[in-house]
Amino acid sequence: MFLLQKLITALLLPPAGPVLLALCGLWLTRARSRRWQGVGLWLATFSLLTLLLLSLPVVGNALMVPLEQTPPISRSQLQQAQAIVILGGGSSYAAPEYGGDTVSRATLQRLRYGARLAREARLPLLVTGGAPFGGRAEAESMREALEMDFGVKVRWIETASRNTAENASLSAPLLKAAGITRIALVSHGWHLPRAVPLFEKQGLEVVPAPTAFSTGSPSLLENMLPRDMVRSRQALNEYLGQLYNRLKETR
């Protein structure tokens, strides 16, 4: 089921989704009916224009705005927490300079902020993330980076989870066994609207600690130049994830 969900998501999100729609449109242009030829041309054109728009930084940032409404954690909020939980954001596989798997750029952004909060508040750390596609568990790489690169000790590691829901369900028992019920949850600002409810569902009080907000360039030209679809893809993935969670709750 997990792999099927990943496959469906990959086919729906850009670039695969718009490209597949464009190919369907081109196939329809070969139909005998002029009406269907017109539909196919419209579909192919619409899909390719959508692909172009999603590659613009200004569009990616606009899609992120509704997701990044939570402000940075305050000092008083941080003092209310009993522990800090950092969510994994992917791995970099077989990195030759590190001698194997290590943390991805997204995970490193979360670790940097989590380490700063841990030093400031002197709170214990939990890192969570498994190896859904094989290789080394994200949490193992996260602990190594925190301890070797940031000089911050990790108290708990959760290495079996494959997604955010499992991050929550598998981390909660580790925390509760130590008497921890109030946590500061570190992740990207766009990810926390989906992650926080999943941890609260496990009976934890959660203070969101967002990091790596999406910000535009001071140059209007740079914001309008096609670049990549990272932010657009991340935002659309979160909207799909939120929709999936709501559908599960209505069952």
Secondary structure, DSSP 4 states (H G I P E B T S, - for coil): -HHHHHHHHHHHSTTHHHHHHHHHHHHHTTSSSHHHHHHHHHHHHHHHHHHHHHTSHHHHHHHHGGG--SPPPPHHHHHH-SEEEEE---EEEEEGGGTEEEE-HHHHHHHHHHHHHHHHHT--EEEE---TTSSS-HHHHHHHHHHHHS-----EEE----SHHHHHHHHHHHHHHTT--EEEEEEETTTHHHHHHHHHTTT-EEEEEEES-----S-HHHHHS---SHHHHHHHHHHHHHHHHHHHHT-
